[in-house]
Amino acid sequence: MEAHGLRRRDVLRSTGIAITAIVAGRTVIFGANSAWALAPTNLDPHTAETLVGVAYEMFPHEQLGIEYYAAVVASLDGESAHDQALRQLLTDGVAKLDSLHGMHWIDLSEGGRVAALKSIETTPFFTTMRTKTIAALYGNPVVYQMFDYGGPSVEFGGYIDRGFDDIGWLPKD
């Protein structure tokens, strides 16, 4: 799969996710398409970088830049500032991923990363990452517009009165 002209592996390894600088107590996360996001530094850089990769591998989308996955980690990072148990879960989860093949998870091949994730899919770490990624990624109004989702419609009377069948990506029968 390609994301902005790059293969998934390239996104994660060569030109992709790189936590490169600490600026005024915040980490700058640069993505493959030169986009960036600022995140508090409650998580160490390696953990944050790995979590961005985990979010991407769980829900890869060609049309999304890495900054949307970095926003997932920024959300987790903010929560972990007030929740020591969450911070420990994330840190331990990354350590477990790194220990599975005796090297950093982000340095594995795509197949190796996917196999490592499958091997821990019943763990609280995996469940937390899946749940938090779904909420932060697909709850982002910019992201759901990229999928032609018009957003919640409760305040507009529901989908019946707001084009419930206006989805452009479904085949017409």
C-alpha positions in Angstrom: 0.0 0.0 0.0 1.1 3.5 -0.6 0.5 6.6 1.5 1.2 9.8 -0.4 3.3 8.0 -2.9 5.3 6.0 -0.3 5.0 2.4 0.6 3.8 1.6 4.1 7.3 0.4 5.1 8.8 3.7 3.8 6.3 5.7 5.9 7.4 3.9 9.0 11.1 3.4 8.4 13.0 5.6 6.1 11.1 8.9 5.6 8.2 8.3 7.8 7.8 8.8 11.5 10.6 10.5 13.2 10.5 12.2 16.5 13.2 14.7 15.9 13.2 17.5 18.3 12.2 18.7 21.7 10.8 22.3 21.5 9.7 24.1 24.6 8.8 20.9 26.4 6.9 19.4 23.5 7.9 16.7 21.0 7.7 17.6 17.3 6.5 14.6 15.3 7.3 14.9 11.6 5.4 12.7 9.1 6.1 11.4 5.7 4.3 14.2 4.0 6.2 16.8 6.0 3.2 17.4 8.2 3.8 17.6 11.9 2.0 17.6 15.2 3.0 18.8 18.6 2.5 16.4 21.5 3.3 16.7 25.2 6.3 14.7 26.3 4.7 12.4 28.9 5.8 9.4 26.8 9.4 9.0 25.8 10.2 9.6 22.1 10.7 5.9 21.3 7.3 4.9 22.8 5.6 7.8 21.1 7.2 6.9 17.7 6.2 3.2 18.1 2.7 4.1 19.1 2.3 6.2 15.9 3.4 3.2 13.9 1.1 0.8 15.8 -1.9 3.1 15.1 -0.9 3.3 11.4 -0.5 -0.5 11.1 -3.8 -1.1 12.8 -5.7 1.2 10.6 -3.7 2.0 7.4 -5.3 4.4 5.0 -3.6 5.6 1.8 -5.3 9.0 1.9 -4.3 9.9 5.5 -1.1 11.6 6.3 0.9 10.4 9.3 -0.1 13.5 11.2 -3.6 12.0 11.8 -1.9 9.0 13.5 0.4 11.3 15.5 -2.8 13.0 16.7 -3.9 9.7 18.1 -0.7 9.4 20.1 -1.0 13.1 21.2 -4.3 12.2 22.7 -2.9 9.1 24.4 0.0 11.1 25.6 -2.3 13.8 27.1 -4.3 11.1 28.9 -1.2 9.4 30.2 -0.2 12.7 32.0 -3.0 12.1 34.5 -3.1 8.3 34.3 0.0 6.5 35.5 -1.5 3.1 34.7 -2.2 4.1 31.1 1.4 5.4 30.7 2.8 2.2 32.1 0.5 0.1 29.9 1.7 1.9 26.8 5.4 1.8 27.8 5.2 -1.9 28.7 3.3 -2.7 25.5 6.0 -1.0 23.3 8.7 -2.9 25.3 6.8 -6.2 24.7 6.6 -5.4 20.9 10.4 -4.6 20.9 11.2 -7.8 22.7 9.3 -10.2 20.4 12.1 -10.2 17.7 14.9 -8.8 19.7 14.8 -5.4 18.0 12.7 -2.3 17.8 9.3 -3.1 16.4 9.5 -0.1 14.0 12.6 -1.6 12.4 10.8 -4.8 11.5 9.5 -5.5 8.0 5.8 -4.9 7.4 5.1 -8.6 7.8 7.1 -8.7 11.0 5.2 -5.8 12.5 1.8 -7.3 11.6 2.8 -10.7 13.0 4.0 -9.0 16.2 0.7 -7.2 16.5 -1.3 -10.3 15.9 0.7 -12.1 18.6 -0.5 -9.6 21.2 -4.0 -8.9 20.0 -5.6 -10.3 23.2 -3.6 -8.1 25.5 -4.9 -4.9 27.2 -2.2 -2.9 25.3 -3.6 -4.0 21.9 -7.2 -3.4 23.0 -6.4 0.0 24.4 -4.5 1.0 21.2 -7.3 -0.3 19.0 -10.0 1.5 21.0 -8.1 4.8 21.4 -7.1 4.8 17.7 -10.7 4.2 16.5 -11.9 7.1 18.7 -9.2 9.6 18.0 -8.7 8.8 14.3 -12.3 8.3 13.1 -13.6 10.9 15.5 -11.5 13.5 13.8 -13.9 15.7 11.6 -11.1 16.2 9.0 -10.6 12.4 8.8 -14.2 11.4 8.5 -14.7 14.0 5.8 -11.9 12.3 3.8 -14.1 9.2 3.9 -17.2 11.1 2.7 -18.8 10.8 6.1 -20.9 13.9 6.8 -20.5 13.6 10.5 -23.1 13.1 13.2 -26.6 14.2 12.3 -28.5 14.0 15.6 -28.5 17.8 15.8 -30.0 17.9 12.2 -32.9 15.4 12.9 -31.0 12.2 12.0 -29.9 10.7 8.7 -33.4 10.2 7.3 -33.7 13.9 6.8 -30.0 14.4 6.0 -29.2 12.2 3.0 -28.7 8.8 4.5 -28.0 7.4 1.1 -25.7 10.1 -0.2 -22.6 8.1 0.3 -20.5 8.4 -2.8 -18.2 5.4 -2.3 -20.9 2.7 -2.2 -21.7 0.9 -5.5 -25.0 2.0 -7.2 -27.3 -1.0 -7.7 
